[in-house]
Amino acid sequence: MGSLRELLATDHRQALEFFFQRLKDVSGPDVHHAELLYNASVLARYAQVPTHAKVDL
């Protein structure tokens, strides 16, 4: 199970690189590098936020 966990686990840098490369692939040449980086960072952060509560209220 350890190897599966390694495949599924990503850190912020890996998520940022993933979204940055994909956005760069689909954006036009007139999009500024800083804008791509900002949008990729927002997507990477959102992708790593848990979607369920760890405890019940």
CNS distance restraints for C-alpha pairs under 8 A (distance, minus, plus):
assign (resid   1 and name CA) (resid   5 and name CA) 6.33 0.50 0.50
assign (resid   2 and name CA) (resid   6 and name CA) 6.34 0.50 0.50
assign (resid   3 and name CA) (resid   7 and name CA) 6.36 0.50 0.50
assign (resid   4 and name CA) (resid   8 and name CA) 6.30 0.50 0.50
assign (resid   5 and name CA) (resid   9 and name CA) 5.85 0.50 0.50
assign (resid   6 and name CA) (resid  10 and name CA) 7.87 0.50 0.50
assign (resid  10 and name CA) (resid  14 and name CA) 5.93 0.50 0.50
assign (resid  10 and name CA) (resid  15 and name CA) 6.51 0.50 0.50
assign (resid  11 and name CA) (resid  15 and name CA) 6.38 0.50 0.50
assign (resid  12 and name CA) (resid  16 and name CA) 5.98 0.50 0.50
assign (resid  12 and name CA) (resid  44 and name CA) 6.58 0.50 0.50
assign (resid  12 and name CA) (resid  45 and name CA) 7.13 0.50 0.50
assign (resid  12 and name CA) (resid  48 and name CA) 7.59 0.50 0.50
assign (resid  13 and name CA) (resid  17 and name CA) 6.12 0.50 0.50
assign (resid  14 and name CA) (resid  18 and name CA) 6.13 0.50 0.50
assign (resid  15 and name CA) (resid  19 and name CA) 6.29 0.50 0.50
assign (resid  15 and name CA) (resid  44 and name CA) 5.07 0.50 0.50
assign (resid  15 and name CA) (resid  47 and name CA) 7.77 0.50 0.50
assign (resid  16 and name CA) (resid  20 and name CA) 5.93 0.50 0.50
assign (resid  16 and name CA) (resid  40 and name CA) 5.76 0.50 0.50
assign (resid  16 and name CA) (resid  41 and name CA) 5.62 0.50 0.50
assign (resid  16 and name CA) (resid  43 and name CA) 7.72 0.50 0.50
assign (resid  16 and name CA) (resid  44 and name CA) 5.14 0.50 0.50
assign (resid  17 and name CA) (resid  21 and name CA) 6.03 0.50 0.50
assign (resid  17 and name CA) (resid  40 and name CA) 7.84 0.50 0.50
assign (resid  18 and name CA) (resid  22 and name CA) 6.34 0.50 0.50
assign (resid  19 and name CA) (resid  23 and name CA) 5.99 0.50 0.50
assign (resid  19 and name CA) (resid  40 and name CA) 5.04 0.50 0.50
assign (resid  19 and name CA) (resid  41 and name CA) 7.80 0.50 0.50
assign (resid  19 and name CA) (resid  43 and name CA) 6.90 0.50 0.50
assign (resid  19 and name CA) (resid  44 and name CA) 6.68 0.50 0.50
assign (resid  20 and name CA) (resid  24 and name CA) 6.03 0.50 0.50
assign (resid  20 and name CA) (resid  36 and name CA) 6.43 0.50 0.50
assign (resid  20 and name CA) (resid  37 and name CA) 6.15 0.50 0.50
assign (resid  20 and name CA) (resid  39 and name CA) 7.94 0.50 0.50
assign (resid  20 and name CA) (resid  40 and name CA) 4.99 0.50 0.50
assign (resid  20 and name CA) (resid  41 and name CA) 7.92 0.50 0.50
assign (resid  21 and name CA) (resid  25 and name CA) 6.15 0.50 0.50
assign (resid  22 and name CA) (resid  26 and name CA) 6.48 0.50 0.50
assign (resid  23 and name CA) (resid  27 and name CA) 5.90 0.50 0.50
assign (resid  23 and name CA) (resid  36 and name CA) 6.67 0.50 0.50
assign (resid  23 and name CA) (resid  40 and name CA) 7.27 0.50 0.50
assign (resid  24 and name CA) (resid  28 and name CA) 7.80 0.50 0.50
assign (resid  24 and name CA) (resid  36 and name CA) 6.95 0.50 0.50
assign (resid  27 and name CA) (resid  31 and name CA) 6.67 0.50 0.50
assign (resid  31 and name CA) (resid  35 and name CA) 7.02 0.50 0.50
assign (resid  31 and name CA) (resid  36 and name CA) 7.20 0.50 0.50
assign (resid  32 and name CA) (resid  36 and name CA) 6.56 0.50 0.50
assign (resid  33 and name CA) (resid  37 and name CA) 6.23 0.50 0.50
assign (resid  34 and name CA) (resid  38 and name CA) 6.10 0.50 0.50
assign (resid  35 and name CA) (resid  39 and name CA) 6.21 0.50 0.50
assign (resid  36 and name CA) (resid  40 and name CA) 6.01 0.50 0.50
assign (resid  37 and name CA) (resid  41 and name CA) 6.10 0.50 0.50
assign (resid  38 and name CA) (resid  42 and name CA) 6.38 0.50 0.50
assign (resid  39 and name CA) (resid  43 and name CA) 6.29 0.50 0.50
assign (resid  40 and name CA) (resid  44 and name CA) 5.98 0.50 0.50
assign (resid  41 and name CA) (resid  45 and name CA) 6.02 0.50 0.50
assign (resid  42 and name CA) (resid  46 and name CA) 6.15 0.50 0.50
assign (resid  43 and name CA) (resid  47 and name CA) 6.01 0.50 0.50
assign (resid  44 and name CA) (resid  48 and name CA) 6.47 0.50 0.50
assign (resid  45 and name CA) (resid  49 and name CA) 6.59 0.50 0.50
